[in-house]
């Protein structure tokens, strides 16, 4: 009889992710002043000299510094959802009403599309938790399942966006197949961000740190 893989618990994922980011995020001014944190955010680049449009919103969230959203209505959906995390209105719900993914595939290379989809899912999970809206939670679950069917995380840029959404789905979904698919997706996201350097690059470590915080909040029932 074939034995099914054991699905890690949220506690096991937290321990694993803590180990992955240990030492990588030491450069963060976690205990610094607000001015020091703002200066770090403004000057942030990854090891490759790159800066993404969502970096400011992510860093402001991780370092707990107020962030002023500036994204235009023409920005990609991931930028708009990350900015929504720093707003009080619920206009972001207009961005998630479609079936399937959040991005119109026309005009996007698969790598860029995958990055936007995963980055948007990461932010949407947080928005769902904050809103407590059952319909939004269902949309998040549907998006996680859509990702496991339609997109491979190795088509992206080896960044673990949305990992916590797949971890939670792997533990909480009713269907065994759904849990296994979500677990494999989460494991692939975690593994891929270590391919280039043998460890997470600093942006991936920040993403993992935010995902770990989300998983801890889930355990606390927050």
Secondary structure, DSSP 8 states (H G I E B T S, - for coil): ---------HHHHHHHHHHHHTTTGGGS-TTS-HHHHHHHHHH---TTS---TTHHHHHHHHHT--------TTS-HHHHHHHHTT-SS-GGGGGS-SSS-SS--TT--HHHHHHHHHHHHHHHHHHHHHH--HHHHHHHHHHHHHHHHH--GGGTTS--TTHHHHHHHHHH-SSHHHHHHHHHHHHHHHHHTTTTTSS--HHHHHHHHHHHHHHHHHHHT-
